[in-house]
Amino acid sequence: MSKQFQPARAHLTRRNFLVLAGLGAAATVAGFSNRSANPAVSTVRPDSAVVNAAEQVRRVNLGTGRTVTASLRARPTTIDLGGVLVDTWAYDDRLPGTEIRLSRGDLLRTDLVNELPDESTIHWHGIAMRNDMDGVPGLTQPGVAPNDTFTYEFLAPDAGTHWLHSHVGMQFDRGLYAPLIVEDPADGADYDLEAVLVLDDWLDGVGGRTPDQQLGDLRRDGMPMGGMGMGHGGMGMGHGAMGGMGMGAAADPHSPLGPDAGDVQYPYYLINGTLPADPFGVQARPGQRVRLRIINAGADTAFRFSVGGHQLTVTHSDGYPVEPVTGSSLLIGMGERFDVIVTLGDGVFPIVAAAEGKQGQGLALIRTGAGQTPEPNVRPAELDVPPITGLDLRSREDVRLDRREPDRVHDLTLGMDMSGYRWTINRAAYDEHTPLDVLEGQRVRLRFVNRTMMFHPMHLHGHTFQVVDGKGVGARKDTTLVLPNQTVEVDFDATNPGQWMVHCHNLYHGEAGMMTTLSYIK
């Protein structure tokens, strides 16, 4: 049976939200079922006329009149990673799934055909679309049941390098993700060709393991004892070793992430779904300028990225242009995307995504001429240079928010409950959270206060924010690194009504509770 969510007519009752399977055990209760504020306050529902009206405004003001159609079939499959076969879940038997590409202002209509044994959804990471298409079960839509089809339809208002993935449980740490590229018709003057590179950490189907089993082990065993000691406020604790998958790499005292870079030591790291032994390749000519669109689809791993023998010029972060910055390497947190331009030399060059603070790396190749193929474990000297991070960047002047004091400030204190593997925002896991209220039209500031000894890539659905750097011109982003025991402030304009997730994009942290909701009220 095929169904399309009808925003003006569908009614998801409170009971519907409470019984729907959500993002895992920590996320089965909807965002507006746990409000502690004035009971007279009403929320803007995902299926409301207000949400529908905001979409109609986008279509009138930004629409091109074109419709791009696609279909994604989610199903169990066997994937060849390049000499290693794994049983996993993927879209259309591909890893990553087939890229969807459209232009800014186009309408995207996509069928999700669910052939999995469990419910699923699609979240369109980086797109400020209508709320009822955001793909969060139990909050913005019911989960798509096995043997059912759901049609997503929305206007893509902003250009950029984005991606799509399941937002149910641990599914995107299997293979349920794909690139989503929204082109800007004005682009192309500063590069000759482009390539999309999707980075990933992989354990599904290796030794019979699944991400769900891995999360279960962490919940059962609690925090490993091989990392740093307790933090303060949120009771953070390091975890340099990971039970079940081998020991992690020695802590790197020079890493911007600090000494604790993840909870899971993965057996494999991939670029475009392949291992370093069988690398993805980019064919080009000497002197050409290549635009690399880089997506970190990993669940627990930040990557330090470089191209051997070359400098990178960062031009975009999370889809938005930045003042260009040139360097040797780039640190990419989970869920972040960066575009870089590289002027190519003559030969065969490694593209390396080294797992920050862990053992292992992903590898791809650029070939512009004759030369020896780099070994799978090649380590370019560029990786030894301190990396550029999203926190170093400044938004380009034409995409900056206007200068304005915030109308509302929300603190989000990131912590960990020492009673087990339980990550929190404002001392509450998702099943106990209090939504963050906003009014349409407000300038809102979120203050991410990290009281743990681990970094957290914090992602806001349905909006882009601007990092506050003291001058108010930090990068425009939807996902930002928040380093251990640091605070990051971001501003955004509340112009997209509905109920929206705010969460850590370390999937294990999110599923263990580090999620909350941004709730438009009226």
N, C-alpha and C positions, 0 to 999 in steps of 0.2 A: 504494500500500500504506500502511495506517495502522499505526503502532506506538506503544505507550506504554511508556516506560522502566519496568522492573520492578525496583525497588531491591533487593528481597530475593533476586532470582534472577540478575539480569544480572551478567556478569563482563567488565569491560573490562581486557584484559591490557595489560602494559607495551608489547608490540608494537603493540596497537591505538592506544595513546596516541601513540606515536612516529610512526606513519604518518598519523594524522589531520591534515587541514589545520586549523590553529588560527586564531589572530587575525591572521594575516599571517606574513610571513617571520620576524619576530622572536619568534613565539609558537607554533611548531609542536611544541615539546617540552613535555611535561606537567610539572606542578609537582613531582611526586614521582619524576621520573626523573633528578634531578641532585643527590641528597642527598649532602652531604659530612660529615654527622654520623655517629654510631655506627651501623654497619650493622645492629646488633641492634634499632634503633628501627623500629617499624612504624607506618605511617600509617593513619589512618581513611579508608577509601575512600568515594567518593560513593555507591557501591552497597552499602554495608555495613549490617548489622543495627543498628549503633549509630545511623546516620542515620535509618533507618526507625523506630527506637524513639523518637528525639527528636520526629519528626513525630507519632507516635501520642500522645505526651504533650501536644503542642500541641492536637491535636484533642479530647482528653478535657478539658483544662483551659480551653481558650479557644473551642472550636468552638460555632457557633450551630446546626449541623445543616443549614444551607442550603448549596446548591451553585449557583454562578453559572457559566454556560457562555458561551463565546465562541469565535469562529473568526477567524483572521487569515490572509489569503491574500497572500503576498509574491510580487510579480511585477513585471516591467518594465511601465511605463506612461508616459503623457504627462500632465503636471500643468500646469494653468493657475495661475500664481502671482498672477494679477491683471493680465492683459495681456501676460504673458511665458510662452510655452509651453516646457517643458523635458521632455526624455526622462530618466527616472529610474527608481528602484525604490521601491515604496511598498506599504503594506498596503491591499488592497481599493481601489486607485486613489484614495486619499485622502491628503491632507497637512494636518495630522498624520493618522495612522490613527485609526479610530473609538475614542473613549474607552471604557475598561472601568471600570465602577463597581460596587463591592460594599461590604459592611459588614465592620467588624473581626470576625474570627472565622469569616467565610464561607470555604467551600472554592471555589477557582477552578479550573475545568477549561477549558483553551483548546487548540484545535487550531491548530498552525502548518502551513499548507498551502504547501509550497515550490514555486512555479512559476518560480523564478529559474534562470539558467544555472549558478549556483554554490550550494554548500551554505550554510545559514543556521541561526541559532538565535534564541531570545529570551532576553534577560536582563531580569529584573524588578527594576529599579533602586530600591533602598530597602526591599525586602521581605526580612525575615529568614526565608526559607523553607527547605525541605529542600534539601540540597546538590545532589542529583542533578537538581534542576529549575532550577538557577541559570543555565544556558544558555551555559557557556563551553566551546567545543569543544576537545577534547584534554585537558581537566581534569575537567569534571563530566559530560560527555556526548559522544557522537559528534555531529559536525555533521549536520544534517538534509539529506539529499541532494536534488538536483533531482528533482521529480516524486514526492516522498515527503511524508508527513505525520507529525508528532510531536505527542503529546498531553502538555501540561504540566498537572500537578495538584498543588496544594499549598494549605495553609491560610494565610490572610493574618492574622498575629497582631497587627499594629499598624496603627492608623489613620494617614492622612496623604496628602499630595500626593506621588505617586510617578509613575514612568513606565516604559515598556518600550521596548527597542530591540534590534536585532541586536547580537551580540557577535562578529561575524566580520569581520575586516579593516576596511575603511573603509565598511562598509555603512550605518552610521547617519549618516554624513555625506552619504548620498544622502537617502532619505526614509523609512527603516525605523524609525519611532518612533511612539509614541502615548501619551496620558496614561493613567495608572492611578490612580484615586482610591479610597481605602479610607476610607469614612465612619465617623465616631464617632457613635453614636446620641445622645450627650450634646451634640453640637454644635448651633448654630443660635440660641442666645439672644442673641448679640452681633452678628448680621448679618441682613439681610433677603433678600438674593439673593447668588448667587456666579457667577463666571465663571472658566474655566480658560484661561490664556494660555501658549502654548508659543512660546518664543523660539528663533530659529535663524539660523545663518549659512549662506549658500547659494552654491554654485558648480556643482553637478552639472548637466550638460546645457547650460551656458552656453558658447557658443563651442566646443562639442564637447568641453569639458573634463570630467573625472571626478575625484573625490577620489583614486583610485588613481594617476592621472597626476600629480596635484599632489604626493603623497607621493614618487613616483618622481623628480620634479624636485628635491625637497629632498634626497633621498638622493644623487642624481647630483651636484648642484651644491654640496652642503654648506651651511653656514650663510651666509646673506647678510651682507654686511659693513656694512650701514647702521645697525646699532644700537650697543650699548655694547660695551666691550672684554671681555676674558676675566674670568671670575669666578675663584674660588680653590677648591681642593679638588676640585670636580667639573668644573672647566674650563668654566663657563658662559659663554655669549656672547650678546650681544643681536642682534636681527634686526628692526629697524624697517621695513625694506623687504622685499618679497617678490617673487621673480622669477616672471614669468608672469602676474600678476594686477594689476599696477600698483603704485604706491608707497603705502606706508602713511602714515597721518596723522603730523604732527609729534608727538614725544613730549610727553606731558603731565606736567610736573614735579610736579603736585599729585595725580596719580592714586595711589590706594593700591597699585596694581599695580606701580608703578615705571615706568621709561621704556620697557620692552619688553613690549608687551601681546599679541603673537601672531606666528605665523610666516606666516600667510596673510591677505592682504587680499581679502576676499570682494567680489564684485560686488553681492550683495544681502543684506539682512537682513529677516527675516520675523517676523510675529506670527500664529500660527495659520495658517501656510502662505500668507499673502498679503503683497504689497508695500504700501508706504505709498501708492501711487497708487490702491489699491483696498482700503482698510483693513477689517479685522474690526471689527464694532460690537457694543457692549453697550447695550441699551435699559433705562432705569431711570427713577425719578421723583426729583425733588429731595428731599433729606433722607433718602433711603434709605441704608442701610449695605450696601456691597457687599464681599463677600469675594473677593479676587483670588487664585487659586491659580496661581503663576508657576513655570514649569519652564524651565530653560535647557538646551535640547537641542542647542546649538551644539557644534561640534567644536574650535574654536580661538578662540572669542570670549567674553569676559566682557561683560556688559551692565550699563550704569547705567540704572536703571528709575525712572520718575516718572510721575505723573498731573498734568497741567498744572492749576495753580490749587488743588491739594489737598495735604494731608499724608497720609502713609502710616503706619499703625500695624502694625508687624510682630508677628504673633501666633504663627507657627510657622516652624520651619526644618527642612527635610528631614523633614517630617511630624510633628515633635515640638513641643509647645507651649513657648514661651519667655515670660519676663517681658516684657510689651508695651513696645515702644520706638517712639516716634513721630519721624518725620523727613521730609525733603523728597524724598530719593532713596535708592536701595538698589542695592548692587553684587552681582551674581549671577554666580558662577563657573560654568563648564561642569559640568553634572550636579547643581548645587544646585537646591533648590526653596525658595521662601518663600511664606507666606500673609500677606497684608496686608488690613486693613480700611480702607475709605475712606468717609467720610460725604460724600455727593454734593451739589454745588451745582446751580444751575439753568443749563442751557445745553448746549453741545457742547464736550467736553474731550478733549485728546489724551492717549493713553497712549503713552509713548515708551520704547523700549529702545535706547539709544545704544550703539554698539559702542565699548567702552572702549579708548582709545588708537588707534582706527582711524577711518576715514572711513565714515559711513553710519549708518543707524538703522532700526529697525522701528517701525511705527506702528499703533495701533488707536484707536478712538474710543469715548467714553461719551456717550450722548445722553440728557439728562433734560428737554430742552425745546428751544425755538427758539434758533437761533444760527448763526453762520457756521462752515462746516466748516474746520478748521485745514489749512494747507498741508502737503504731505507732508514738507517739511524743517523743520517747526516745531521750535523748541527751547525747551521750558519753562524758566523761570528756576530751577525746582526742581533742574534738572540741574547747576547751578553751585554747589550746596551740597555739601560733603563727604558722601559716601554712608554709610549704615549698611552694615556688612558682617557676615557670620556670626560673625566673631571678636569682634564687639562685644556679642553677645547672651549672655544667661544663661538656662539652662534653668529652666522653672517647677518649683517645689519638688516637686510630686507625680510628676515624671518623672526626677528626679535619681538618679544612682547613689548607693548608700550609700557613706559614707566608708570607704575601705579602701586600704591601701598595695598597690601592684602586686606580684604574685608573679613577674612576668617583664617585662622591659623589652627592646624591640627598637629599635635605631636604624636608620632608613632614610635614608641619605644620598643626596640627589637631585643628580645631576650630569649632565654632558655630555662625551662623548668627542670631542675635537677632530679625530679622524681622519675625521670625516664627520658626517652627521646621525644621531647615535646617542646616545640618552638612557638614563641608567642609574640604578639603585638599588644602593647599596653597591658602586659601580664595576663593576657587571655589568649587561648587558642581559638581557632575559628568557631568551634561549636559553642563558645561562650562570649563571642565578641559583641561589642556595641558599635553599630555603624557610625561612620563619620558623616555628619549632616552637612549639606551645602544647599545654597539657594541658587537657582539659575541666574546667571549674570554676575555672580561674585568672582573676584580675584581671590583664589585660595592658595594658601601656602601649606605645604606638607613638610614637617621637620622629622626626618628619619634619624632617630637617636639610637645608635648601635651600642648596646651594653654587653656585647658578647665579644669573644676573642676570634670570631670568624667574620669574613666578609659576607654581605648579602646583596644580590642584585635585585633591587626593588622595582616592580613593574606596576604601572597604573593602566587599567583598561580604558579604552574609549576616549583618551585625551593624549595630548603631548604637553609636557611641562618644560619650563626653562630652569636649568640649574642656577641657583643664586650663588654668585661667586664674589660678592662684595661690590661689584659694579653692575650686577643685574644682567649680565650678557653671557652667562654660561651657555652651554649647548642646549638646543631644543631636543628633548628625548622623551621616551616613554619608559625606559629602563635605565636605572643608574646604579653604579656600584656604591655601596655604603661600607667603608672599610672598618676594621675592628676598632671599637671604642671611639669612633668618629661620628660626627653629625653632618648630614647633607640636607640642605633646604632646597625645595623646588617650588616654583609658582606655576599655576595654570589658571585659565579662565573657564569657569563652569558654564559651558555653552552646549553641552550634549546631555540632555536630561535622561535619567534612568537610575539603575542600580548597577554599580561597577565594582569589580574586584580590584583590590590593592594587595599585592602579595610578593613574597620572595620567590624569585625564579630559580632558586635551587629547588628542584621538584621535591626532593626528600624533606626539605624544611617546610615547604608549602603544605605538603600532605600531612606533615606532623604538626600543623597548626598555624604557621606564620602567614596568615591571610586575614584580611578584613574586608569591609565594603565601604565604598563611597556612596552615600545615599542622598539623592536629590529629594528635597522635601518641599511642601507647599502649604 
